[in-house]
Amino acid sequence: CEPCGFAFFQPAPGSFSCIPCGVGKTTLKETSTNEDECRDECPDGEHLVQAGICLPCPQGSYRTKGVHKNCVDCPPGTTTEAASSVKRMQCNTPRCSAGQFLVTSIKQCQFCPRGTYQDQELQTICKLCPTDHTTAAQGATQENQCYSTNQCATGEDDCSWHAVCIDLPDENDIPSYQCKCKPGYKGNGTHCQDACSNFCLNDGVCKKNPIGYVECVCKENFSGERCEVRFQPRTQKVALITAAIGGVVAILVIIVVIIWMISYRFNRIDDPLEPEKCPVDEPIQSNFLYGRPACEQPRPIGYYYEDDDDYDMKTMYVVEEEKEMEERVRHAQAHMYSPSTNRDD
């Protein structure tokens, strides 16, 4: 025995034929046994389902009323542009598989680009990966093929515990991020140390304000951002200033004394003492060596210079050889005892 097929029924067992439902009628199954099971035939592009209603033929299939009892699939590798297709000639579109999407304008399948995926076939768009995620290659078919590009969020960075990780757009599949030390710390981001470490000099105390800025509390006699400037106490400054003034005054006094001494010396040279005159009633005794009265006082040492008229007579103040001294003495004696040209006068 064989089933009657769609649009036929047979209530009696052992029959050699089936009874048709009539024009425009069909059945939901091929083994109908009652005329009540006959239903109105669905229009083109639709088919009758078990619930007794007509539904459109899905994309990739077609149906012609009066020709096809059910929807017919398109040939392999092809599909229709939409559902409810009526004829086979509408199977003119390539059948895009999972990981691909259809470019309807040129009727071509293309792989889903990186950062997207498609887990169904016959689709015209791809699904986006979650935020900060991408795919390793084109044509992803599952969401689990999306991976994070935010190394900061996934903990793939090498930033210090005292640094903040800042995610940057990846270039050429190279992870890109930046590490920046938190306020109150210093370093390159990968290694961060306390900003107070070795910051204050000369035993200064380092303190941090609420925003992490560091400042030094300097000890006495030091100042500057890092206590690097040393200054003198006020009392010591006063002492140094006083000593400097005293030194200047002492130098001025010494200069004045020197000037006075030089002036006094030149005044004595300019005004020499008058020689002592011999008394009138006493005979004048000639000085054998100098040709002067014995009562005349010798002139001061500073008076005898080479520019004096009688320089050659002052032999006692010049250190000469013994023979030269004797020659000068003889010369002086010759002049002393020679007759004067004016004696007769």
Secondary structure, 3 states (H helix, E strand, C coil): CCCCCCCEECCCCCCCCCEECCCCEECCCCCECCHHHCEECCCCCEEECCCCCEEECCCCEECCCCCCCCCEECCCCEECCCCCECCHHHCCEECCCCCEEEECCCCEEEECCCCEECCCCCCCCCEECCCCEEECCCCCCCHHHEEECCHHHHCCCCCCCCEEEEECCCECCECCEEEEECCCEEECCCCEEECCCCCCCCCCEEEECCCCCEEEECCCCEECCCCCEECCCHHHHHHHHHHHHHHHHHHHHHHHHHHHHHHHHHHHHHCCCCCCCCCCCCCCCECCCCCCECCCCCCCHHHCCCCCCCHHHCHHHCCCCHHHHHHHHHHHHHHHHCCCCCCCC
